[in-house]
Amino acid sequence: MYDRIGLKGMVFHAHHGVFPAEKEFGQPFSVDLDLYLDLKPAGQSDNLAEGVDYSQVYEVVRKLVTQGTFSLIEALAEAIAASILDGFPRVKEVAVRVRKPQVPLPGLLDYAEVEIKRERG
């Protein structure tokens, strides 16, 4: 059983979607992360090197969301999860939620959301 660090409500303007207008004009996307790891070493030492630097995690997510182009938010979520697990060896599991508020549907909808959970192999 692991401890959890949450980064909630990261919002970025990006160009993901199936339709050409979505890729051309873009829209906001919201990302939540739950990072699962043993926080006891960081808690006992009060040393960032024993934990995870949130600013580095944020930057990885920001670059993927704003510099990549995905048709599906499922693919964006997979890319985020893989990058977190590859880049932060202390993280044992990650949950990623991606929300797309401006879904081109013929009715009212707050947002579409994908949530995935991945763990270190």
Secondary structure, 3 states (H helix, E strand, C coil): CCEEEEEEEEEEEECCCCCHHHHHHCEEEEEEEEEEECCHHHHHHCCHHHCCCHHHHHHHHHHHHHHCCCCCHHHHHHHHHHHHHHHCCCCCEEEEEEEECCCCCCCCCCCEEEEEEEECC
